[in-house]
């Protein structure tokens, strides 16, 4: 009952009423919860589908609305729009971490705040909307939620070099040791996902993943920057 109430709350927040509730239930279920409770569907397959729905929606919008841009410019803009960091911004706007079903262990280790979990869940939600409402509906939904990001990306106003930014901030007051370590990788060779952690003076400060080592390092630096910002605000 409690989870159903959370789903109703999220539906109201994002402006979507699901006819088939099981799509959104699955989209909000992390693999750790399914590992804990057997015969429970989790969101990784929906994430796979949602990634393609997102790519097509953004590609079509850019193609139709920025006819003066070259293929290279559109490709660069799209990469900025569909990246993990952009999806995490949507997740934060929805407070998505509050709605995800996960194991107690995952939750205790900061799973609800983890950038990768929230970004993946956004893609799964896109897939759930696609399956429940169809392509036109989900395209409009995606464009609405990413409109501002798209405008910034097409103007080249989004900077993803979080590694350089982290280094500049940390070394203002002297030298520090910043180390990026590949923790693991998973998935088939054509879609391998890399997991990286960044340590500052031998203390782990951020984790990130991506479909290249470079992307996973950037996402780890991004999370470290977010944690530093939160500490400075306190």
PLY file of the C-alpha trace (Angstrom):
ply
format ascii 1.0
element vertex 234
property float x
property float y
property float z
element edge 233
property int vertex1
property int vertex2
end_header
0.00 0.00 0.00
2.81 2.39 0.91
4.54 1.88 -2.46
1.24 2.45 -4.28
0.91 5.78 -2.48
4.43 6.71 -3.56
3.59 5.86 -7.16
0.49 8.06 -7.02
2.62 10.87 -5.63
5.20 10.47 -8.40
2.50 10.31 -11.09
1.17 13.64 -9.88
4.66 15.14 -9.79
5.58 14.15 -13.35
2.08 14.58 -14.79
1.53 11.03 -16.02
-1.30 8.68 -14.97
-0.42 5.10 -15.83
-3.13 2.79 -17.13
-0.92 -0.27 -16.55
0.63 0.33 -13.16
3.07 -2.58 -13.43
5.24 -0.63 -15.91
6.04 2.15 -13.46
6.35 -0.32 -10.57
9.04 -2.20 -12.48
10.74 1.04 -13.55
11.11 2.03 -9.91
12.50 -1.35 -8.74
16.28 -1.61 -8.43
18.05 -4.93 -9.00
19.14 -5.08 -5.34
15.49 -5.32 -4.28
14.87 -8.15 -6.77
17.93 -9.96 -5.44
16.51 -9.73 -1.94
12.95 -10.72 -2.87
12.77 -13.45 -5.51
10.41 -13.38 -8.53
10.36 -9.57 -8.58
10.92 -7.77 -11.88
13.49 -4.95 -11.81
14.25 -2.04 -14.11
17.36 -2.97 -16.10
15.46 -4.16 -19.19
13.32 -1.02 -19.09
16.49 1.05 -18.79
17.76 -0.61 -21.99
14.54 0.28 -23.83
14.35 3.76 -22.33
17.84 4.58 -23.58
16.72 3.96 -27.18
13.48 5.91 -26.71
15.48 8.82 -25.31
18.04 8.74 -28.12
15.38 8.72 -30.83
13.29 11.45 -29.22
16.24 13.81 -28.81
17.70 13.00 -32.23
14.41 13.70 -34.00
13.89 16.96 -32.10
17.40 18.23 -32.89
17.10 17.18 -36.54
13.77 18.98 -37.01
14.51 22.12 -34.99
18.16 22.92 -35.73
18.39 22.61 -39.50
21.42 24.93 -39.64
23.57 22.58 -37.55
25.92 19.99 -39.05
25.82 16.27 -38.25
28.87 16.71 -36.04
27.31 19.57 -34.08
24.08 17.64 -33.57
25.97 14.54 -32.44
27.95 16.56 -29.90
24.79 18.26 -28.59
22.94 14.96 -28.31
25.77 13.42 -26.27
25.49 16.27 -23.78
21.70 15.98 -23.60
21.38 12.23 -23.02
24.37 11.81 -20.69
24.07 10.56 -17.14
24.47 14.03 -15.66
21.50 15.43 -17.59
19.33 12.51 -16.52
20.42 12.99 -12.92
19.21 16.61 -13.08
15.76 15.30 -14.06
15.89 12.77 -11.22
16.69 15.54 -8.74
13.76 17.61 -10.01
11.43 14.65 -9.43
13.13 13.68 -6.11
13.28 10.26 -7.76
15.54 8.71 -5.14
12.63 8.78 -2.69
10.52 6.51 -4.91
12.95 3.72 -5.82
12.52 0.24 -4.34
15.92 -1.06 -3.27
17.40 -3.40 -0.69
18.18 -2.15 2.80
21.87 -2.76 2.12
21.82 -0.59 -1.00
19.94 2.13 0.82
22.35 2.11 3.77
25.31 2.59 1.42
23.79 5.71 -0.14
21.88 4.12 -3.01
19.07 6.65 -2.98
21.53 9.48 -3.66
23.69 7.60 -6.15
23.85 9.40 -9.49
24.01 6.23 -11.60
20.99 4.59 -9.94
18.83 7.69 -10.35
19.90 8.34 -13.95
19.23 4.72 -14.92
15.83 4.92 -13.27
14.92 7.99 -15.34
15.54 5.96 -18.50
13.39 3.16 -17.09
10.59 5.65 -16.42
10.82 6.85 -20.03
10.39 3.23 -21.15
7.43 2.73 -18.81
5.72 5.81 -20.27
6.46 4.61 -23.81
4.91 1.19 -23.14
1.88 2.67 -21.40
1.21 5.78 -23.53
2.98 5.31 -26.85
5.79 7.05 -28.72
4.23 10.46 -29.35
3.31 10.92 -25.70
6.74 9.94 -24.39
8.53 12.09 -27.00
6.61 15.15 -25.83
7.31 14.20 -22.21
11.05 13.84 -22.84
11.30 17.11 -24.78
9.42 18.95 -22.02
11.82 17.66 -19.37
14.98 18.22 -21.42
14.09 21.44 -23.26
16.36 23.69 -21.21
19.23 21.21 -21.39
18.84 20.98 -25.17
18.99 24.74 -25.58
22.19 24.90 -23.52
23.73 21.95 -25.37
23.07 23.37 -28.82
24.70 26.64 -27.70
27.66 24.67 -26.34
27.03 26.02 -22.85
27.34 22.67 -21.04
30.79 21.71 -19.79
31.39 18.07 -18.94
35.07 18.26 -17.99
34.39 17.71 -14.32
37.85 16.22 -13.79
39.53 19.53 -14.61
37.01 21.47 -12.53
37.58 19.16 -9.54
41.34 19.52 -9.85
41.14 23.33 -10.03
38.94 23.55 -6.93
41.01 21.13 -4.85
44.40 22.58 -5.78
43.53 26.20 -4.97
45.03 25.74 -1.53
47.97 23.55 -2.53
48.71 20.17 -4.05
46.39 17.23 -3.39
46.54 13.68 -4.66
43.58 12.86 -6.96
43.35 9.26 -8.13
40.81 7.57 -10.43
40.49 3.80 -10.04
38.51 1.40 -12.22
36.50 -0.69 -9.73
34.83 -3.08 -12.16
33.20 -3.41 -15.55
30.20 -5.41 -16.69
28.07 -6.13 -19.74
28.81 -7.44 -23.24
31.78 -6.05 -25.23
29.54 -3.91 -27.45
27.91 -2.24 -24.43
30.38 -2.50 -21.60
29.73 -0.40 -18.51
32.70 0.85 -16.48
32.60 1.76 -12.77
35.18 4.21 -11.38
35.86 5.77 -7.98
37.82 8.96 -7.37
39.96 9.30 -4.25
41.29 12.53 -2.81
44.36 12.01 -0.61
43.46 8.29 -0.45
39.85 8.95 0.64
37.08 7.88 -1.76
35.02 10.97 -2.61
32.89 9.93 -5.57
31.70 7.07 -7.75
30.55 7.08 -11.34
29.86 4.80 -14.25
29.69 5.13 -18.01
30.07 3.30 -21.26
33.73 4.28 -21.50
36.46 4.66 -18.88
36.59 8.38 -19.64
32.86 8.83 -19.08
32.93 6.88 -15.82
35.81 9.04 -14.54
33.96 12.23 -15.45
30.87 11.00 -13.60
32.95 10.11 -10.54
34.41 13.63 -10.56
30.91 15.05 -10.96
29.70 13.23 -7.85
32.78 14.36 -5.90
32.03 17.97 -6.86
28.43 17.58 -5.72
29.54 16.16 -2.36
32.03 19.01 -1.88
29.32 21.56 -2.71
26.96 20.03 -0.14
29.70 20.12 2.51
30.41 23.78 1.78
26.72 24.65 2.06
26.47 23.21 5.56
0 1
1 2
2 3
3 4
4 5
5 6
6 7
7 8
8 9
9 10
10 11
11 12
12 13
13 14
14 15
15 16
16 17
17 18
18 19
19 20
20 21
21 22
22 23
23 24
24 25
25 26
26 27
27 28
28 29
29 30
30 31
31 32
32 33
33 34
34 35
35 36
36 37
37 38
38 39
39 40
40 41
41 42
42 43
43 44
44 45
45 46
46 47
47 48
48 49
49 50
50 51
51 52
52 53
53 54
54 55
55 56
56 57
57 58
58 59
59 60
60 61
61 62
62 63
63 64
64 65
65 66
66 67
67 68
68 69
69 70
70 71
71 72
72 73
73 74
74 75
75 76
76 77
77 78
78 79
79 80
80 81
81 82
82 83
83 84
84 85
85 86
86 87
87 88
88 89
89 90
90 91
91 92
92 93
93 94
94 95
95 96
96 97
97 98
98 99
99 100
100 101
101 102
102 103
103 104
104 105
105 106
106 107
107 108
108 109
109 110
110 111
111 112
112 113
113 114
114 115
115 116
116 117
117 118
118 119
119 120
120 121
121 122
122 123
123 124
124 125
125 126
126 127
127 128
128 129
129 130
130 131
131 132
132 133
133 134
134 135
135 136
136 137
137 138
138 139
139 140
140 141
141 142
142 143
143 144
144 145
145 146
146 147
147 148
148 149
149 150
150 151
151 152
152 153
153 154
154 155
155 156
156 157
157 158
158 159
159 160
160 161
161 162
162 163
163 164
164 165
165 166
166 167
167 168
168 169
169 170
170 171
171 172
172 173
173 174
174 175
175 176
176 177
177 178
178 179
179 180
180 181
181 182
182 183
183 184
184 185
185 186
186 187
187 188
188 189
189 190
190 191
191 192
192 193
193 194
194 195
195 196
196 197
197 198
198 199
199 200
200 201
201 202
202 203
203 204
204 205
205 206
206 207
207 208
208 209
209 210
210 211
211 212
212 213
213 214
214 215
215 216
216 217
217 218
218 219
219 220
220 221
221 222
222 223
223 224
224 225
225 226
226 227
227 228
228 229
229 230
230 231
231 232
232 233
